[in-house]
Amino acid sequence: MFRALRNSWRLLTLALSFARHDALFPLESLGIAPALIAWARLFRARGDKRRPGQRLAAALQDMGPSFIKLGQALSTRADLLSEEVAADLNHLQDHLPAFPGSEARAIIERELGQPLGAFFSAFDDVPVAAASIAQVHFAITTDGRHVAVKVLRPTIERAFARDLDLFYWIAELVERTQPRFRRLKPTESVRAFAEIVRIEMDLRLEAAAAEELGENFRDDPNYRAPTIDWDRTAERVLTLERIDGTPIGDRAAIVAAGHDADVIMQKCAEAFFYQVFRDGFFHADMHGGNAFVDREGCIVPVDFGIMGRVDEDTRGYLAELLVAFLRRDYRAVAEVQFRAGYVPPDQSVEMFAQACRSIGEPIFGKASHQISIARLLAQLLRVTEQFEMAVQPQLLLLQKTMLMAEGMGTKLNPNVNIWELARPLIEDWMRTHFGPRATIGRAVEDLTQGLRRLPRLIESMHLVAERERRKAEADAAATPPSLVSRLWARIGIAEVVAVLALATAVAAWWR
């Protein structure tokens, strides 16, 4: 009861904030608390010339860090909002006023357990960047290395916990009162959002993500991650190598530094492919200010708070989908989604292929450099209701990343399509992982794994048989032996091995 009252009051303040910016339309479309929304409409600003998405972005900015992050997450949901609104939210700036450098120093000393001077010979009190969750200061370590130090905002965990509780409450309310939105999985989407926030709140996890990405590209001369200083890293403090380079979103500066913008774009396309399809682990906040080109022309990303993972099955689905769209093979596009289970089997493959064509042709009818795969996926999401498709929250972060990659590619060279650059790599990956040889290889691997497990299975079966035998002997005086006991008495280890080997081989071949 207390939770409902608390969140009802917060929903009221949220509605008023939206009303001040004439941005009530998201709450109105959800159909929750219509009386409250009607009341808030009395306070609506009038005559605002900004686009709806711009007004919504301003309202979310006013509501604080959690709502800024929520707006960025909603920028992938063209199925919930219009494409124009989603695009405006994609430009929502994650900036807040900085907190004092003295507070940053105190947090560092508390987290690392020693005075600041024990770790840094110089520390800039004025941050170089201040976002919703943390801010970054430049510093020099006691051994002379130039580093960047990320420090969490004071009390940020408590603020996010309060707001996440509100988001869960609204999602549960929508699922309970608006059945038509259940296929959008609002509670599951909030859970995915909360998991991203949880990782961002522990800078040790961000450090681990940066190091994992760096290991994946250890031998790549075109892409690397900054070095982590683990001795100066804790839950609320992250220290990493300071990158001396040119922001990847600044084409003029890249050219002025002596780099070929087309070569840099090719490196971006390859890095995106390797992260998503080779490793299944990708940087999910790759806007123009979150990556630099160093003096050698190597791309160096920063800010690893938002990372995404894609399992192997989903990678195969994405590769097939992307290549089928690039080939304009809409029947294949439809069949891929049916095989993945994203479209219910009682729907028509032909009708879904027709819907995919209606999405793809207006996009692919344009010049190559104007093709937007991220926009295409956003349009695909908009047909989900018609075909009773359940939303796949694990794909939303990837769609957002693809949108950012396109934006970065457009800045580097507006006349080149970044996905055409990655297409040969994707097609080769599909041949390697889904061709006949790869299928046979996986079957052999499954069989080998099954045979490796046989000794343990045999030992377990032997123990069960021995237990049954002893139980049968103990009960023999009172009751005749059971059918199971008689069977175990007749089955030997050789027979067990033969049966298990045959079953494993059949299972591997079936897969």
C-alpha positions in Angstrom: 0.0 0.0 0.0 2.8 2.4 0.9 4.6 1.6 -2.3 1.5 2.4 -4.3 1.0 5.7 -2.5 4.6 6.7 -2.9 4.8 5.9 -6.6 1.4 7.5 -7.3 2.7 10.7 -5.8 5.9 10.4 -8.0 3.7 9.7 -11.1 1.9 12.9 -10.3 5.2 14.9 -10.3 6.2 13.1 -13.5 2.9 14.1 -15.2 3.4 17.7 -14.1 6.9 17.8 -15.5 5.7 16.4 -18.8 2.8 18.9 -18.8 5.2 21.8 -18.4 6.9 20.7 -21.6 3.7 19.7 -23.4 5.0 16.1 -23.5 2.2 14.1 -21.9 1.7 12.0 -25.0 3.7 8.9 -23.8 1.6 8.7 -20.6 -1.6 9.2 -22.6 -0.7 6.4 -25.0 -0.2 4.0 -22.1 -3.7 4.7 -20.8 -2.7 4.6 -17.2 -4.2 6.9 -14.6 -6.4 8.8 -17.1 -7.9 11.1 -14.5 -4.4 12.1 -13.3 -3.3 12.8 -16.9 -6.5 14.8 -17.6 -5.7 16.9 -14.5 -2.1 17.4 -15.5 -3.2 18.5 -18.9 -4.6 21.7 -17.3 -1.0 22.8 -16.6 0.2 22.0 -20.1 2.4 24.5 -21.8 0.9 25.9 -25.0 2.5 27.3 -28.1 5.7 25.3 -27.7 7.2 25.2 -31.3 9.6 22.3 -30.5 9.0 18.8 -32.0 7.3 16.3 -29.6 10.5 14.4 -29.2 12.4 17.5 -28.3 9.8 18.4 -25.7 9.9 14.9 -24.2 13.7 15.0 -24.1 13.6 18.3 -22.2 11.1 16.9 -19.7 13.2 13.8 -19.1 16.3 16.0 -18.7 14.5 17.9 -15.9 13.5 14.7 -14.1 17.1 13.7 -13.4 19.7 11.0 -14.0 17.4 7.9 -14.1 15.0 9.6 -16.6 17.9 10.7 -18.8 19.0 7.1 -19.0 15.4 6.0 -19.6 15.1 8.4 -22.5 18.2 7.1 -24.1 16.8 3.5 -23.7 13.5 4.7 -25.3 15.4 6.0 -28.3 15.5 2.4 -29.5 11.7 1.9 -29.1 10.3 3.2 -32.4 7.6 0.5 -31.8 6.4 2.5 -28.7 7.0 6.0 -30.0 7.1 7.4 -33.5 10.4 7.2 -35.4 10.8 11.0 -35.2 10.4 11.0 -31.4 12.8 8.1 -31.0 15.4 10.0 -33.2 15.0 13.1 -31.0 15.5 11.0 -27.8 18.7 9.6 -29.4 20.1 13.1 -29.1 19.3 13.4 -25.4 22.4 14.7 -23.8 23.7 12.8 -20.7 25.1 15.9 -19.0 24.5 17.3 -15.5 26.2 20.0 -13.5 29.5 18.8 -12.0 29.8 18.1 -8.3 32.7 19.8 -6.4 36.2 18.5 -6.9 36.6 18.3 -3.1 33.8 15.7 -3.0 35.5 13.7 -5.8 38.7 13.7 -3.7 36.9 12.6 -0.6 35.2 9.7 -2.5 38.6 8.6 -4.0 40.3 8.6 -0.6 37.4 6.7 1.0 37.3 4.1 -1.7 41.1 3.6 -2.0 41.7 3.8 1.7 44.6 6.2 1.6 45.2 10.0 1.1 44.9 11.1 -2.5 48.7 12.0 -2.6 49.5 8.3 -2.2 48.1 7.6 -5.6 48.3 10.9 -7.6 51.0 13.6 -7.8 48.5 15.9 -9.6 44.7 15.9 -9.7 42.5 18.4 -11.6 39.5 19.5 -9.5 37.6 20.7 -12.5 36.2 17.6 -14.4 36.5 17.3 -18.1 33.1 15.6 -18.3 30.1 15.4 -16.0 27.3 12.9 -16.8 24.3 11.6 -15.0 26.1 8.8 -13.1 29.7 9.9 -12.8 32.2 12.6 -13.8 35.8 12.3 -15.1 38.9 14.1 -13.9 42.4 14.2 -15.4 45.3 13.3 -13.1 48.9 12.2 -13.0 49.9 9.1 -11.0 52.8 9.1 -8.5 54.9 7.2 -11.1 54.2 9.8 -13.8 51.5 8.3 -15.9 48.7 10.5 -17.3 45.3 9.0 -16.4 41.6 9.7 -16.4 39.8 9.1 -13.1 36.0 8.4 -13.2 34.1 9.0 -9.9 30.5 8.1 -9.2 28.2 10.9 -8.1 27.4 11.0 -4.3 24.1 9.2 -3.4 23.5 8.2 -7.0 22.6 4.6 -6.0 19.8 5.8 -3.8 18.3 8.0 -6.5 18.4 5.3 -9.1 16.9 2.7 -6.7 13.9 5.0 -6.0 13.3 5.7 -9.7 13.7 2.0 -10.7 11.0 1.1 -8.2 8.8 3.6 -10.0 9.6 2.2 -13.4 8.8 -1.4 -12.2 5.6 -0.2 -10.7 4.4 1.6 -13.9 5.4 -1.5 -16.0 3.5 -3.8 -13.7 0.5 -1.5 -13.8 0.6 -1.3 -17.6 0.8 -5.1 -17.9 -2.1 -5.6 -15.5 -4.4 -3.0 -17.0 -3.4 -2.8 -20.7 -3.2 -6.3 -22.1 -2.4 -5.0 -25.6 1.0 -3.9 -24.3 2.0 -7.2 -22.7 3.7 -8.4 -25.9 6.1 -5.5 -25.5 7.3 -7.0 -22.2 7.5 -3.8 -20.2 8.6 -5.4 -17.0 11.3 -7.4 -18.8 12.5 -4.3 -20.5 12.7 -2.4 -17.2 14.7 -5.4 -15.8 17.1 -5.2 -18.7 17.4 -1.4 -18.1 18.1 -2.0 -14.4 20.8 -4.5 -15.2 22.6 -1.9 -17.4 22.3 0.7 -14.6 23.5 -1.9 -12.0 26.7 -2.4 -14.0 27.2 1.3 -14.4 27.0 1.7 -10.6 30.0 -0.5 -10.0 33.0 0.9 -11.7 34.9 -2.4 -11.1 32.5 -4.0 -13.5 33.2 -1.3 -16.1 36.9 -1.8 -15.7 36.4 -5.6 -16.2 34.4 -4.9 -19.4 37.1 -2.6 -20.7 39.8 -5.2 -20.1 37.7 -8.0 -21.7 37.2 -5.8 -24.8 40.9 -5.1 -24.9 41.8 -8.8 -24.7 39.4 -9.5 -27.6 41.4 -7.0 -29.7 44.8 -7.8 -28.2 46.5 -8.5 -31.6 44.5 -6.0 -33.7 46.5 -2.9 -34.8 43.3 -1.0 -35.7 41.3 -1.1 -32.4 42.2 -1.3 -28.7 40.9 -0.4 -25.2 42.7 1.8 -22.7 44.8 0.2 -20.0 43.1 -0.2 -16.6 44.9 0.8 -13.4 43.5 -1.8 -11.0 45.5 -0.4 -8.1 43.6 2.9 -8.4 40.2 1.3 -9.1 37.4 0.5 -6.7 33.6 0.3 -6.7 33.1 4.1 -7.0 36.5 5.0 -8.7 37.9 3.9 -12.1 41.4 4.9 -13.2 42.5 4.2 -16.8 44.9 5.4 -19.4 44.3 8.9 -20.6 43.8 8.8 -24.4 45.6 11.4 -26.5 43.7 11.4 -29.8 41.1 13.0 -32.0 37.3 12.5 -31.3 36.1 10.1 -33.9 33.0 12.2 -34.6 35.1 15.2 -35.8 36.0 14.4 -39.4 37.8 17.7 -40.0 40.1 17.2 -37.0 40.8 13.6 -38.2 41.8 14.8 -41.6 43.8 17.6 -40.1 45.7 15.1 -38.0 46.8 13.3 -41.2 44.3 10.4 -41.1 42.2 9.1 -44.0 38.6 9.3 -42.9 37.6 6.5 -45.3 40.2 4.2 -43.7 39.0 5.1 -40.2 35.4 4.3 -41.3 36.5 0.9 -42.6 38.2 0.2 -39.3 35.0 1.2 -37.5 32.9 -1.2 -39.6 35.4 -4.1 -39.0 35.5 -3.4 -35.3 31.7 -3.4 -35.1 31.6 -6.7 -36.9 34.2 -8.4 -34.7 32.5 -7.3 -31.5 29.0 -8.4 -32.5 29.6 -11.5 -34.6 33.0 -12.8 -33.6 33.0 -12.1 -29.9 29.3 -11.5 -29.0 30.4 -8.6 -26.7 30.1 -5.1 -27.9 30.5 -1.4 -26.9 26.9 -0.2 -26.7 27.5 3.5 -26.3 29.6 4.3 -29.3 28.7 7.9 -30.1 31.1 10.3 -31.6 32.6 11.5 -28.2 33.2 8.0 -26.8 36.0 7.0 -29.2 39.2 8.6 -30.3 41.7 8.1 -33.1 45.2 8.0 -31.7 48.3 9.2 -33.5 48.9 5.8 -35.2 45.3 5.7 -36.5 44.1 3.2 -34.0 40.6 3.6 -32.7 40.4 3.7 -28.9 36.9 3.6 -27.3 36.3 5.0 -23.8 33.4 4.8 -21.3 32.6 1.1 -20.9 29.5 1.5 -18.7 27.1 0.2 -21.3 28.2 -3.1 -23.0 26.0 -5.6 -24.8 26.2 -9.4 -25.2 24.8 -11.5 -28.0 24.6 -15.3 -27.8 25.7 -17.5 -30.8 22.2 -18.3 -31.9 21.2 -14.6 -32.0 24.4 -13.8 -33.9 23.4 -16.3 -36.6 19.9 -14.8 -36.8 21.3 -11.3 -37.1 23.8 -12.2 -39.7 21.2 -13.9 -41.8 18.7 -11.1 -41.4 21.3 -8.4 -42.3 22.5 -10.2 -45.4 19.0 -11.1 -46.5 18.0 -7.4 -46.2 21.1 -6.2 -48.1 20.2 -8.7 -50.8 16.6 -7.6 -50.7 15.5 -11.2 -50.3 12.4 -10.6 -48.3 11.2 -14.2 -48.3 14.5 -15.1 -46.6 14.0 -12.2 -44.1 10.7 -13.6 -43.2 11.9 -17.2 -42.9 14.8 -16.2 -40.6 12.4 -14.6 -38.2 10.1 -17.6 -38.2 13.0 -20.0 -37.6 14.1 -17.8 -34.7 10.7 -18.1 -33.2 10.2 -14.3 -33.2 7.0 -14.6 -35.3 4.3 -17.1 -34.1 4.1 -20.1 -36.4 0.4 -19.6 -37.1 1.2 -16.4 -39.0 1.6 -16.3 -42.8 5.2 -16.4 -44.0 4.1 -14.8 -47.3 2.2 -11.9 -45.6 5.2 -11.3 -43.3 7.5 -11.3 -46.3 5.2 -8.7 -47.9 5.4 -6.6 -44.8 9.2 -6.8 -44.8 9.2 -5.7 -48.5 7.0 -2.7 -47.6 9.7 -1.8 -45.0 12.8 -2.5 -47.0 12.0 -1.1 -50.5 11.5 2.5 -49.4 14.9 2.3 -47.8 16.8 0.3 -50.4 15.4 2.4 -53.2 17.7 5.2 -52.1 21.4 5.7 -52.8 23.7 3.3 -51.0 24.9 6.0 -48.5 21.3 6.8 -47.5 20.5 3.3 -46.5 19.9 3.0 -42.7 19.8 -0.6 -41.3 19.0 0.8 -37.9 16.0 2.6 -39.3 15.0 -0.6 -41.1 15.1 -2.5 -37.8 13.1 0.2 -36.2 10.4 -0.1 -38.9 10.5 -3.8 -38.5 9.6 -3.4 -34.8 6.6 -1.3 -35.8 5.0 -4.3 -37.5 5.2 -6.5 -34.4 1.7 -5.8 -33.2 0.2 -6.8 -36.6 1.9 -10.2 -36.5 1.7 -10.7 -32.7 5.5 -10.7 -32.4 6.9 -10.5 -28.9 9.5 -7.8 -28.5 13.1 -9.1 -27.9 14.6 -6.8 -25.3 18.1 -8.3 -25.9 18.1 -6.9 -29.4 17.1 -3.3 -28.4 20.5 -2.4 -27.1 22.1 -3.7 -30.3 19.7 -1.7 -32.5 20.7 1.5 -30.5 24.4 0.6 -31.1 23.8 0.2 -34.8 22.1 3.6 -34.9 25.1 5.2 -33.3 27.4 3.3 -35.6 25.5 4.7 -38.6 25.7 8.2 -37.2 29.4 7.9 -36.7 29.9 6.6 -40.2 27.8 9.4 -41.6 30.1 12.0 -39.9 33.2 10.3 -41.3 31.9 9.9 -44.9 28.2 10.7 -45.7 28.6 9.0 -49.1 29.5 5.5 -47.9 27.3 2.9 -46.2 29.0 1.4 -43.2 27.0 -1.8 -43.5 28.2 -2.4 -47.1 31.8 -2.2 -45.7 31.0 -4.9 -43.2 28.9 -7.1 -45.5 31.9 -9.2 -46.9 33.0 -10.0 -43.3 29.4 -11.0 -42.3 29.0 -13.3 -45.4 32.3 -15.0 -44.8 31.4 -15.5 -41.1 28.1 -17.1 -42.1 29.9 -19.5 -44.5 32.4 -20.4 -41.8 29.8 -20.9 -39.0 26.7 -22.2 -40.9 28.1 -23.9 -44.0 28.0 -27.8 -44.4 31.5 -28.2 -43.0 30.6 -26.1 -39.9 27.4 -28.2 -39.3 29.4 -31.4 -39.5 32.0 -30.0 -37.2 29.5 -29.0 -34.6 28.0 -32.5 -34.7 31.4 -34.1 -34.2 32.1 -31.7 -31.4 28.8 -32.6 -29.7 29.6 -36.3 -30.1 33.1 -35.8 -28.6 31.7 -33.8 -25.7 29.2 -36.6 -25.1 31.9 -39.3 -25.1 34.0 -37.3 -22.7 31.1 -37.3 -20.2 30.6 -41.0 -20.6 32.9 -42.1 -17.7 31.1 -39.9 -15.3 27.7 -41.1 -16.5 28.8 -44.7 -16.3 30.0 -44.2 -12.7 26.7 -42.6 -11.8 24.8 -45.5 -13.4 27.0 -48.0 -11.5 26.3 -46.3 -8.2 22.5 -46.3 -8.9 22.7 -50.0 -9.9 24.6 -50.9 -6.8 22.2 -49.0 -4.6 19.2 -50.8 -6.2 20.9 -54.2 -5.8 21.5 -53.6 -2.1 18.0 -52.4 -1.6 16.7 -55.5 -3.4 18.7 -57.8 -1.2 17.5 -56.1 1.9 13.9 -56.4 0.8 14.2 -60.0 -0.6 13.0 -61.7 2.5 9.8 -59.7 2.7 8.9 -59.1 -0.9 9.8 -60.6 -4.3 12.4 -58.6 -6.3 11.0 -55.7 -8.3 11.1 -55.5 -12.1 13.7 -52.7 -11.9 15.9 -54.7 -9.7 15.7 -57.7 -11.9 16.6 -55.6 -14.9 19.6 -54.0 -13.2 20.7 -57.5 -12.2 20.8 -58.5 -15.9 22.3 -55.3 -17.4 26.1 -55.0 -17.3 28.4 -52.0 -17.6 29.2 -53.0 -21.2 25.5 -52.7 -22.1 25.3 -49.3 -20.4 28.3 -48.0 -22.3 26.8 -49.2 -25.6 23.4 -47.6 -24.9 24.9 -44.3 -23.8 27.3 -44.1 -26.7 24.5 -44.8 -29.2 22.2 -42.2 -27.5 24.9 -39.6 -27.6 25.7 -40.1 -31.3 22.0 -40.0 -32.2 21.5 -36.8 -30.2 24.5 -35.1 -31.8 23.4 -36.1 -35.3 19.8 -34.9 -34.6 21.1 -31.5 -33.5 
